[in-house]
Amino acid sequence: MAVVLVAACGAKAPAQVTNAYTPPQSTARILRSVSNVSHPRPDLDLGGVLPDFHEELRWPLSGMSHPALEPQYPVARELAIDLEWGQLCERNVHKRVSATHRELLAYLRGWCEVQRKNVDGACAYFKPLIGSIKRGLTAAVRHDLANILSEQGAENAEHWLSKHDIRDVDVLDLLAANFVEVGSRADAHAINLRAIDSDDYATDATKCKRLVRHIVLELEADPTLALQALKQLATSPKVPDPTCVRMLNKISCWRAPQTNCGQYFADENIDIKAHIVVDAYLNWPRETDHNDWWAAADRALHGLPFPGAAELVITAYEASFRADSGCYERRSFAVHHAIGMIRLDPRHAIYTDRLATLEKRCPKPELPPSSLSKSVSTPLLIPPAMPSPTTP
């Protein structure tokens, strides 16, 4: 009825507004196919950005330390010249008696037992030397015990440790690290738990390092208790240990990289561009429409020139055109802007063919004609030079 009344009153229809510029047919929207599509996420190497616990699992080993059945103390150099420790055993040097070299000879005896594959005898000689006052010998013995026992497996290692009443937690930490080094994660987990249970006087930093190793080894169905203990150490004290805070941020990012990596990136001073690329990578769409694929490309575009950003942008654009093959002005300007940014980096020459294909799928639109009425430019009038001041 309202329509009839308006017509009856003689109301005028609004004037139709026409665009001053009509894009050429090549860039007009042509919907040949519109659908939801899926596209595999590119395989990017983000190992240098996302948390890696290699060093935490190897703690307290240094970067150059590796399990080896060799004395960590230079006993041959101390007892002889131009002889190896194995040669000293063959020449029965370890059977000598000397008040001056009593601890060194006991150390050599332990290694001679190792040479005979007698772990029981080696532990018997090494255990008293853990309390040696000779510089460097205690540290060497701890490493030696860890190296020897890492070849026995966790069950046998715990047997020898219990039999000889070796309660040194530093040996346990080194032994757990050695098991990680040789690929025995289950053994590392078992020894690490023994270290956690045995050390009542550990600093907060040491506790957090052991808890992180416990969580990362992932041998328990639910690491909730370890996570709660780590969080308590990192948040409850008035002045939390900085190691614990850092470990909590790293673990949080490792467990939920889509949402909990902000503090970790700040701790590690990671470029914000890397953060953007990681976000685009981890939130890669599954099966969706062209708009979501376009948004994924736009999100990754802000990560340029960080490695991997260009791959994500191009792949997302390709998926978007598969979902909607139409090319229209706004879409064309966006894709050509991205192509220009990608081409600025010489490293992206590998994408030449794929970028050319995108250009063909959606050519750059022609600019509208100029609205200036005069085609001849007005001459530029240059004002006369000011006279220079004269000296009175």
C-alpha positions as CSV (number, residue, x, y, z in Angstrom):
1,M,0.0,0.0,0.0
2,A,2.9,2.4,0.8
3,V,4.2,1.9,-2.7
4,V,0.8,2.7,-4.3
5,L,0.4,5.8,-2.2
6,V,3.9,7.1,-3.2
7,A,3.1,6.5,-6.8
8,A,-0.2,8.2,-6.4
9,C,1.4,11.3,-4.9
10,G,3.6,11.7,-7.9
11,A,6.9,11.2,-6.1
12,K,9.9,11.2,-8.3
13,A,12.3,8.3,-8.4
14,P,15.8,9.2,-7.3
15,A,18.2,10.0,-10.1
16,Q,20.6,7.2,-11.0
17,V,24.2,7.9,-10.2
18,T,26.7,6.7,-12.8
19,N,30.4,6.2,-12.2
20,A,32.7,8.6,-14.0
21,Y,35.1,5.7,-14.7
22,T,34.2,2.2,-15.7
23,P,37.1,-0.3,-15.5
24,P,38.0,-2.2,-18.7
25,Q,36.5,-5.6,-19.3
26,S,39.8,-7.3,-18.3
27,T,39.4,-6.1,-14.7
28,A,35.7,-6.3,-14.3
29,R,34.5,-8.9,-11.8
30,I,33.8,-12.2,-13.6
31,L,32.7,-14.9,-11.2
32,R,33.7,-18.1,-13.0
33,S,33.8,-20.2,-9.9
34,V,33.2,-19.5,-6.2
35,S,33.7,-22.1,-3.6
36,N,35.4,-23.1,-0.4
37,V,38.8,-24.7,-1.0
38,S,41.6,-26.2,1.1
39,H,45.3,-25.8,0.4
40,P,48.3,-27.4,2.2
41,R,50.2,-25.1,4.5
42,P,53.7,-24.4,3.1
43,D,56.5,-26.3,4.9
44,L,58.5,-23.6,6.6
45,D,61.5,-24.0,8.8
46,L,60.7,-22.0,11.9
47,G,63.2,-23.7,14.2
48,G,65.0,-20.5,14.8
49,V,61.9,-18.8,16.0
50,L,59.7,-21.3,17.8
51,P,61.0,-22.7,21.1
52,D,63.7,-25.3,20.9
53,F,64.7,-27.2,24.1
54,H,67.9,-28.8,22.9
55,E,70.1,-26.8,25.3
56,E,67.7,-27.2,28.2
57,L,67.6,-31.0,27.7
58,R,71.4,-31.1,27.6
59,W,71.8,-29.1,30.7
60,P,74.3,-29.0,32.5
61,L,76.5,-30.2,29.6
62,S,78.3,-27.4,27.7
63,G,78.1,-27.2,23.9
64,M,81.4,-29.0,23.5
65,S,80.6,-31.8,26.0
66,H,79.6,-35.2,24.7
67,P,79.6,-38.7,26.3
68,A,83.0,-40.4,25.9
69,L,84.7,-43.3,27.6
70,E,87.8,-41.3,28.2
71,P,89.1,-39.8,31.4
72,Q,88.1,-36.2,31.8
73,Y,91.1,-35.5,34.0
74,P,94.6,-35.6,32.3
75,V,95.8,-38.4,34.5
76,A,98.4,-39.7,32.0
77,R,100.0,-36.3,31.7
78,E,100.2,-36.0,35.5
79,L,101.7,-39.5,36.0
80,A,103.9,-40.0,32.9
81,I,105.2,-38.5,29.8
82,D,104.3,-39.6,26.2
83,L,102.0,-42.4,27.4
84,E,98.3,-42.8,27.1
85,W,96.2,-43.8,30.1
86,G,95.5,-47.2,28.6
87,Q,99.2,-47.8,28.4
88,L,99.6,-47.0,32.1
89,C,97.1,-49.7,32.9
90,E,99.0,-52.2,30.7
91,R,102.2,-51.3,32.5
92,N,100.5,-51.8,35.9
93,V,101.2,-48.2,36.9
94,H,97.8,-48.2,38.8
95,K,99.2,-50.8,41.2
96,R,101.9,-48.5,42.5
97,V,101.7,-46.9,45.9
98,S,102.5,-43.2,46.4
99,A,101.4,-40.9,49.1
100,T,101.9,-37.9,46.7
101,H,99.8,-39.4,43.9
102,R,97.3,-41.3,46.0
103,E,94.2,-39.8,44.4
104,L,95.6,-39.9,40.9
105,L,96.5,-43.5,41.2
106,A,92.9,-44.3,42.6
107,Y,91.5,-42.4,39.6
108,L,93.7,-44.4,37.2
109,R,92.6,-47.6,38.9
110,G,89.0,-46.7,38.3
111,W,89.7,-46.2,34.6
112,C,91.6,-49.5,34.4
113,E,88.5,-51.2,35.7
114,V,86.5,-49.4,33.0
115,Q,89.0,-50.8,30.5
116,R,88.2,-54.3,31.9
117,K,84.4,-53.5,31.6
118,N,84.0,-53.7,35.4
119,V,81.5,-51.0,36.2
120,D,81.2,-52.1,39.8
121,G,85.0,-51.7,40.4
122,A,85.1,-48.4,38.6
123,C,82.3,-47.0,40.8
124,A,84.1,-48.2,43.9
125,Y,87.2,-46.2,43.0
126,F,85.5,-43.1,41.7
127,K,82.9,-42.6,44.5
128,P,85.5,-41.4,47.2
129,L,87.0,-39.0,44.7
130,I,83.8,-37.0,44.4
131,G,85.0,-35.1,47.5
132,S,88.6,-34.6,46.3
133,I,90.3,-31.4,47.1
134,K,92.6,-31.7,44.0
135,R,91.6,-29.0,41.6
136,G,89.5,-30.2,38.7
137,L,89.3,-33.9,39.9
138,T,85.8,-33.8,41.4
139,A,84.3,-32.3,38.3
140,A,86.1,-34.8,36.1
141,V,84.9,-37.7,38.2
142,R,81.3,-36.6,38.0
143,H,81.5,-36.4,34.2
144,D,83.3,-39.8,34.2
145,L,80.6,-41.5,36.2
146,A,77.9,-40.0,34.0
147,N,79.7,-41.1,30.9
148,I,80.2,-44.7,32.1
149,L,76.7,-45.2,33.5
150,S,75.0,-43.7,30.3
151,E,76.1,-46.9,28.5
152,Q,74.2,-49.0,31.1
153,G,70.7,-47.7,30.8
154,A,68.7,-46.1,33.5
155,E,67.8,-49.3,35.4
156,N,71.4,-50.5,35.6
157,A,72.6,-47.0,36.3
158,E,70.3,-46.7,39.3
159,H,71.4,-50.1,40.5
160,W,75.1,-49.0,40.6
161,L,74.3,-45.6,42.1
162,S,72.3,-47.3,44.9
163,K,74.9,-50.0,45.5
164,H,77.7,-47.5,46.0
165,D,75.6,-44.9,47.7
166,I,76.3,-42.2,45.1
167,R,73.9,-39.5,46.0
168,D,75.6,-36.6,44.2
169,V,72.8,-34.8,42.3
170,D,75.3,-33.3,39.9
171,V,76.0,-36.8,38.7
172,L,72.3,-37.3,38.1
173,D,71.9,-34.1,36.1
174,L,74.9,-35.0,33.9
175,L,73.6,-38.6,33.5
176,A,70.2,-37.4,32.4
177,A,71.8,-35.0,29.9
178,N,73.9,-37.9,28.6
179,F,70.9,-40.1,28.0
180,V,69.3,-37.2,26.0
181,E,72.5,-37.0,24.0
182,V,72.5,-40.6,23.1
183,G,68.8,-40.6,22.3
184,S,67.5,-42.5,25.4
185,R,64.7,-40.2,26.4
186,A,62.9,-42.7,28.6
187,D,66.2,-43.2,30.6
188,A,66.7,-39.4,30.7
189,H,63.2,-39.0,32.1
190,A,63.8,-41.6,34.8
191,I,67.1,-40.2,36.0
192,N,65.7,-36.6,35.9
193,L,62.9,-37.7,38.2
194,R,65.5,-39.2,40.6
195,A,67.3,-35.9,40.6
196,I,64.1,-34.0,41.4
197,D,63.2,-36.3,44.2
198,S,66.8,-36.4,45.6
199,D,67.7,-32.7,45.8
200,D,66.0,-31.0,48.8
201,Y,68.4,-28.0,48.6
202,A,68.2,-27.1,44.9
203,T,67.9,-23.4,43.9
204,D,64.7,-22.2,42.2
205,A,66.7,-22.0,38.9
206,T,67.8,-25.6,39.2
207,K,64.3,-26.8,40.1
208,C,62.9,-25.0,37.0
209,K,65.5,-26.5,34.7
210,R,64.6,-30.0,35.9
211,L,60.9,-29.3,35.6
212,V,61.3,-28.1,32.1
213,R,63.2,-31.2,31.1
214,H,60.5,-33.3,32.8
215,I,57.7,-31.5,30.8
216,V,59.5,-31.6,27.4
217,L,60.3,-35.3,27.6
218,E,56.5,-35.8,27.5
219,L,56.6,-39.3,28.9
220,E,53.7,-38.7,31.2
221,A,50.1,-38.5,29.9
222,D,49.4,-35.4,31.9
223,P,52.3,-33.0,32.9
224,T,49.8,-30.8,34.9
225,L,51.6,-31.1,38.2
226,A,55.0,-30.2,36.7
227,L,53.5,-27.2,34.9
228,Q,51.8,-26.1,38.1
229,A,55.1,-26.4,40.0
230,L,56.9,-24.4,37.3
231,K,54.2,-21.7,37.3
232,Q,54.4,-21.4,41.1
233,L,58.2,-20.9,41.1
234,A,57.9,-18.3,38.3
235,T,55.0,-16.3,39.7
236,S,54.6,-16.8,43.5
237,P,57.7,-15.2,44.9
238,K,57.8,-11.4,45.3
239,V,61.0,-11.5,43.2
240,P,60.8,-14.6,41.0
241,D,64.0,-16.2,39.7
242,P,64.5,-14.8,36.2
243,T,65.4,-18.3,34.9
244,C,62.0,-19.6,36.1
245,V,60.2,-16.7,34.5
246,R,62.0,-17.3,31.2
247,M,61.4,-21.0,31.3
248,L,57.6,-20.6,32.0
249,N,57.3,-18.2,29.0
250,K,59.1,-20.6,26.8
251,I,57.1,-23.6,27.9
252,S,53.9,-21.6,27.5
253,C,54.8,-20.7,23.9
254,W,55.8,-24.3,23.1
255,R,52.5,-25.7,24.4
256,A,50.3,-23.1,22.8
257,P,52.2,-21.3,20.0
258,Q,49.0,-19.8,18.5
259,T,48.3,-17.7,21.6
260,N,51.1,-17.7,24.2
261,C,54.3,-16.7,22.5
262,G,54.3,-12.9,23.1
263,Q,56.4,-13.0,26.3
264,Y,58.7,-15.6,24.8
265,F,59.4,-13.5,21.8
266,A,60.1,-10.5,24.1
267,D,62.5,-12.6,26.2
268,E,64.5,-13.7,23.2
269,N,64.4,-10.3,21.4
270,I,62.8,-11.9,18.4
271,D,61.8,-9.6,15.5
272,I,58.2,-8.6,15.4
273,K,58.2,-9.7,11.7
274,A,59.0,-13.2,12.8
275,H,56.1,-13.0,15.2
276,I,53.8,-12.1,12.4
277,V,55.0,-14.9,10.2
278,V,54.6,-17.5,13.0
279,D,51.1,-16.2,13.6
280,A,50.2,-16.5,9.9
281,Y,51.8,-20.0,9.7
282,L,50.1,-21.4,12.8
283,N,46.7,-19.9,11.9
284,W,46.8,-21.2,8.4
285,P,43.2,-21.8,7.1
286,R,41.8,-25.2,6.4
287,E,38.9,-25.3,4.0
288,T,37.5,-21.8,3.6
289,D,36.3,-19.2,1.1
290,H,38.3,-16.6,-0.9
291,N,37.9,-13.9,1.7
292,D,39.6,-15.9,4.5
293,W,42.4,-16.9,2.1
294,W,42.8,-13.2,1.2
295,A,42.9,-12.3,4.9
296,A,45.6,-14.9,5.4
297,A,47.7,-13.4,2.6
298,D,47.3,-9.9,4.0
299,R,48.3,-11.1,7.5
300,A,51.5,-12.8,6.1
301,L,52.3,-9.7,4.0
302,H,53.0,-7.7,7.1
303,G,55.8,-10.2,7.9
304,L,57.9,-9.3,4.9
305,P,60.9,-9.5,4.5
306,F,61.2,-12.2,7.1
307,P,62.0,-15.6,5.5
308,G,58.8,-17.6,4.8
309,A,56.5,-14.6,4.6
310,A,56.5,-14.4,0.8
311,E,55.8,-18.2,0.5
312,L,52.7,-17.8,2.7
313,V,51.5,-14.7,0.9
314,I,51.8,-16.3,-2.6
315,T,50.2,-19.6,-1.5
316,A,47.3,-17.9,0.2
317,Y,46.6,-15.7,-2.9
318,E,46.7,-18.9,-5.1
319,A,44.2,-20.5,-2.8
320,S,42.0,-17.4,-2.9
321,F,41.9,-17.4,-6.7
322,R,41.0,-21.0,-6.7
323,A,38.0,-20.2,-4.4
324,D,36.9,-17.2,-6.5
325,S,38.5,-16.7,-9.9
326,G,37.0,-13.2,-10.4
327,C,39.3,-10.2,-10.9
328,Y,38.0,-6.8,-9.9
329,E,39.7,-3.5,-9.2
330,R,40.1,-3.7,-5.4
331,R,41.5,-7.2,-5.7
332,S,43.8,-6.4,-8.5
333,F,45.3,-3.4,-6.7
334,A,45.9,-5.5,-3.6
335,V,47.6,-8.4,-5.3
336,H,49.8,-6.1,-7.4
337,H,50.9,-4.2,-4.4
338,A,51.9,-7.4,-2.7
339,I,53.8,-8.6,-5.8
340,G,55.7,-5.3,-5.9
341,M,56.7,-5.7,-2.2
342,I,57.8,-9.3,-2.7
343,R,59.9,-8.4,-5.8
344,L,61.9,-5.8,-3.7
345,D,63.9,-8.7,-2.1
346,P,66.4,-10.4,-4.5
347,R,66.0,-13.6,-2.5
348,H,62.5,-13.9,-3.9
349,A,63.6,-14.4,-7.5
350,I,62.6,-18.1,-7.0
351,Y,59.0,-16.9,-7.1
352,T,59.2,-15.2,-10.5
353,D,57.0,-17.7,-12.3
354,R,54.3,-17.9,-9.6
355,L,54.2,-14.1,-9.4
356,A,53.8,-13.8,-13.2
357,T,50.9,-16.3,-13.0
358,L,49.2,-14.2,-10.4
359,E,49.6,-11.1,-12.6
360,K,48.0,-12.9,-15.5
361,R,45.1,-14.1,-13.4
362,C,44.4,-10.6,-12.3
363,P,45.9,-7.9,-14.5
364,K,46.6,-4.4,-13.1
365,P,43.7,-2.1,-13.8
366,E,44.2,1.0,-16.0
367,L,44.1,4.3,-14.2
368,P,41.1,6.6,-14.9
369,P,41.5,9.4,-17.3
370,S,42.7,12.7,-15.9
371,S,40.1,15.2,-14.9
372,L,42.2,18.2,-15.9
373,S,40.6,20.3,-18.6
374,K,43.9,21.5,-20.0
375,S,46.4,19.1,-21.5
376,V,49.1,21.8,-21.6
377,S,50.8,22.4,-18.4
378,T,51.1,26.0,-17.1
379,P,54.7,27.4,-17.2
380,L,56.3,27.7,-13.9
381,L,56.9,31.3,-13.0
382,I,60.2,31.8,-11.1
383,P,60.3,35.0,-9.1
384,P,63.3,37.3,-9.7
385,A,66.3,36.9,-7.4
386,M,66.4,39.2,-4.4
387,P,69.2,41.8,-4.6
388,S,72.1,41.0,-2.4
389,P,72.7,43.3,0.6
390,T,75.2,46.1,0.0
391,T,77.9,47.0,2.5
392,P,77.6,50.5,3.7
